Amino acid sequence: MNSTLTPPTGLRFMKMHGLGNDFVVIDARDGVDPVTPALARAVGDRNRGVGFDQLAVILPAQGTDFTLEFWNSDGSKAGACGNATRCVSDWMMRQLGKDAVTLTTARGTLSARRREDGLVSVNMGAPILDAASIPVAAEPMHLPLAGDPVAVGMGNPHCIYFVEDAEAVDVAGLGTKIEHDPLFPERTNVEFASLIAPDHLRMRVWERGAGITLACGSGTCATAVAAHLRGLTGRHVIVDVDGGRLEIDWREDGVWMTGPTALVFDGVLSPAFLASA
Ligand SMILES: N[C@H](CCC[C@H](N)C(=O)O)C(=O)O
């Protein structure tokens, strides 16, 4: 008997999240990459699809343990996604029976490992601080915008505002405006951070292509880098985001980010859904 609930030829996926920054993950190591912008938007629809902040696609290895690509819920691609990298690396470490993995992403080779306390760390690489590579059309350390924000690249662009009280910021109102500011030719993610102590920040985020999310790993890294460059913090900081707490350590070999991961469920996208997407 044929059932639409367990279609014989659907598309398998996993649902994961890191601090409430949620992902649909498709393992496409065995076949062709099935994702198109239209499919990403359809799966990302929280009413008619599954819903996610980012879609991560695992692709065949290219000299590392695996390759990872990221899509936003608006159907655009992202060069980096720290929390999805941690979540998928956790799953891959279990699959491969390892405590550490390397992966290939649009921004280059990254590495991840499980810490003794069970949290998962990823080395997001060195921050990108030159305007052309971020990309931003101004001097990144002091952008010519009200509020004197900083631009930092982590394989994707970030615009970081240091504010007195991050809780009081209209994240959606300002975020959507800055995301589309002409200074950023590829749009930008937008972070609002306030200083709690020289090793502690509070940060809220508006993500390019996804809107407000409960956490943004690359944004947390970019914010920690900007805070240190502005002389506000040391190189090791705790960052409280809406969904929990991330630990950032800007070391010689790159910006390390550590936090929890969660696999929620797996499922199968039905042939009818795939045909309509
Ligand atoms: N949530 C992700 C970032 C997604 C970035 C994306 N919104 C973009 O650059 O377009 C993270 O944990 O790093």
Residues whose N, C-alpha, C, O or C-beta is under 5 A from the ligand:
A	BS01	LIG	N21 K77 A78 A80 C81 G82 N83 A84 N156 E207 R208 G209 A210 A215 C216 G217 S218 G219
